């Protein structure tokens, strides 16, 4: 199961972009903090999703890792998270969530996610890959040709999300929606544009995209059990175990570099610069970006900044 976790951690990030953020744009709600290696133990609230912070004399930045889709019965927004969000002047997400997002996202996906005219998805696969892909599509109740005009990255993300939606995971229950609903009236900022974020997936080499799609297809039955395990570690606040599930030992370096490491470094630069402005900021990004090697926290520490665990 660990192998599919490494790919699925990335799949859920991308699928969350296409589905959870759309739900966020339609309605919203809730919060979180950040870490310092020498924070006194009594200041760390045990239990609940992990929360970190960094800051200086006039700026505090909270860092919170999100899960883009959750079952309906999961409760997580309370305690230090709610307090941190309430204290914040601004909320920062991966992309800006507003009323225009669904339309903008659909337009960009149609621009970047379609194969050239005359090319079909299955024509990019060898015979063995086609058999695996078609079997997985039938398992999730889809016709094998349903994603025919789309690039492999898009098909892979949809294949990751469809069985989750069928088995009780709901984008409208995603963490970002709760946070943004609770942050009504606060300034909204973003680390990337929707065009940049989708461009990360679209820019992957074709062979990497196909490998990602086939890995997902081979393990389609394990998607829900794997996300169940990730959500359990997330709710416990066990960042180390979550990192092992999502990121550690990732078998595809190209995928990891594009979807995680390069973006983590860029976000750390953004956060460092944001410390030049006074105020309190709540930053919510996918939990995989705040766990494991080359996480946002590691890049911040490399820049000489202290990040402390709050919860």
ChimeraX attribute file (.defattr): number of C-alpha atoms within 10 A of each C-alpha:
attribute: neighborCount
match mode: 1-to-1
recipient: residues
	/A:1	11
	/A:2	15
	/A:3	16
	/A:4	22
	/A:5	27
	/A:6	22
	/A:7	25
	/A:8	29
	/A:9	22
	/A:10	22
	/A:11	26
	/A:12	26
	/A:13	23
	/A:14	26
	/A:15	24
	/A:16	24
	/A:17	21
	/A:18	22
	/A:19	22
	/A:20	25
	/A:21	26
	/A:22	23
	/A:23	23
	/A:24	27
	/A:25	19
	/A:26	15
	/A:27	14
	/A:28	21
	/A:29	18
	/A:30	23
	/A:31	33
	/A:32	34
	/A:33	30
	/A:34	25
	/A:35	23
	/A:36	18
	/A:37	10
	/A:38	10
	/A:39	14
	/A:40	11
	/A:41	10
	/A:42	8
	/A:43	11
	/A:44	17
	/A:45	14
	/A:46	14
	/A:47	13
	/A:48	21
	/A:49	26
	/A:50	31
	/A:51	27
	/A:52	24
	/A:53	25
	/A:54	24
	/A:55	25
	/A:56	12
	/A:57	8
	/A:58	11
	/A:59	15
	/A:60	23
	/A:61	29
	/A:62	29
	/A:63	32
	/A:64	26
	/A:65	25
	/A:66	25
	/A:67	25
	/A:68	27
	/A:69	29
	/A:70	22
	/A:71	18
	/A:72	13
	/A:73	9
	/A:74	11
	/A:75	11
	/A:76	18
	/A:77	19
	/A:78	14
	/A:79	13
	/A:80	20
	/A:81	25
	/A:82	18
	/A:83	15
	/A:84	26
	/A:85	25
	/A:86	18
	/A:87	15
	/A:88	22
	/A:89	15
	/A:90	19
	/A:91	24
	/A:92	21
	/A:93	21
	/A:94	20
	/A:95	20
	/A:96	19
	/A:97	24
	/A:98	14
	/A:99	13
	/A:100	12
	/A:101	19
	/A:102	18
	/A:103	11
	/A:104	12
	/A:105	19
	/A:106	13
	/A:107	13
	/A:108	14
	/A:109	19
	/A:110	11
	/A:111	10
	/A:112	17
	/A:113	21
	/A:114	19
	/A:115	16
	/A:116	10
	/A:117	7
	/A:118	6
	/A:119	14
	/A:120	17
	/A:121	20
	/A:122	21
	/A:123	10
	/A:124	15
	/A:125	17
	/A:126	9
	/A:127	11
	/A:128	9
	/A:129	19
	/A:130	17
	/A:131	15
	/A:132	17
	/A:133	24
	/A:134	16
	/A:135	17
	/A:136	22
	/A:137	19
	/A:138	11
	/A:139	14
	/A:140	17
	/A:141	11
	/A:142	15
	/A:143	14
	/A:144	17
	/A:145	12
	/A:146	11
	/A:147	20
	/A:148	17
	/A:149	18
	/A:150	21
	/A:151	25
	/A:152	30
	/A:153	25
	/A:154	24
	/A:155	24
	/A:156	26
	/A:157	25
	/A:158	20
	/A:159	24
	/A:160	27
	/A:161	25
	/A:162	18
	/A:163	19
	/A:164	21
	/A:165	15
	/A:166	12
	/A:167	10
	/A:168	14
	/A:169	22
	/A:170	19
	/A:171	27
	/A:172	24
	/A:173	23
	/A:174	25
	/A:175	27
	/A:176	32
	/A:177	26
	/A:178	19
	/A:179	25
	/A:180	25
	/A:181	16
	/A:182	18
	/A:183	23
	/A:184	13
	/A:185	10
	/A:186	15
	/A:187	12
	/A:188	19
	/A:189	17
	/A:190	16
	/A:191	19
	/A:192	16
	/A:193	12
	/A:194	20
	/A:195	15
	/A:196	12
	/A:197	17
	/A:198	21
	/A:199	15
	/A:200	15
	/A:201	21
	/A:202	19
	/A:203	12
	/A:204	17
	/A:205	12
	/A:206	14
	/A:207	12
	/A:208	16
	/A:209	21
	/A:210	21
	/A:211	19
	/A:212	23
	/A:213	26
	/A:214	23
	/A:215	19
	/A:216	26
	/A:217	27
	/A:218	15
	/A:219	19
	/A:220	24
	/A:221	14
	/A:222	17
	/A:223	24
	/A:224	19
	/A:225	13
	/A:226	21
	/A:227	22
	/A:228	15
	/A:229	16
	/A:230	23
	/A:231	20
	/A:232	16
	/A:233	20
	/A:234	24
	/A:235	18
	/A:236	17
	/A:237	19
	/A:238	18
	/A:239	21
	/A:240	14
	/A:241	18
	/A:242	25
	/A:243	24
	/A:244	19
	/A:245	28
	/A:246	27
	/A:247	27
	/A:248	19
	/A:249	16
	/A:250	19
	/A:251	12
	/A:252	13
	/A:253	12
	/A:254	14
	/A:255	21
	/A:256	19
	/A:257	13
	/A:258	15
	/A:259	20
	/A:260	23
	/A:261	20
	/A:262	14
	/A:263	21
	/A:264	23
	/A:265	20
	/A:266	14
	/A:267	22
	/A:268	21
	/A:269	15
	/A:270	12
	/A:271	20
	/A:272	16
	/A:273	10
	/A:274	16
	/A:275	19
	/A:276	12
	/A:277	10
	/A:278	13
	/A:279	17
	/A:280	21
	/A:281	30
	/A:282	29
	/A:283	28
	/A:284	26
	/A:285	24
	/A:286	24
	/A:287	24
	/A:288	25
	/A:289	26
	/A:290	27
	/A:291	25
	/A:292	21
	/A:293	17
	/A:294	20
	/A:295	24
	/A:296	28
	/A:297	29
	/A:298	20
	/A:299	19
	/A:300	21
	/A:301	15
	/A:302	13
	/A:303	12
	/A:304	10
	/A:305	17
	/A:306	20
	/A:307	24
	/A:308	24
	/A:309	23
	/A:310	27
	/A:311	23
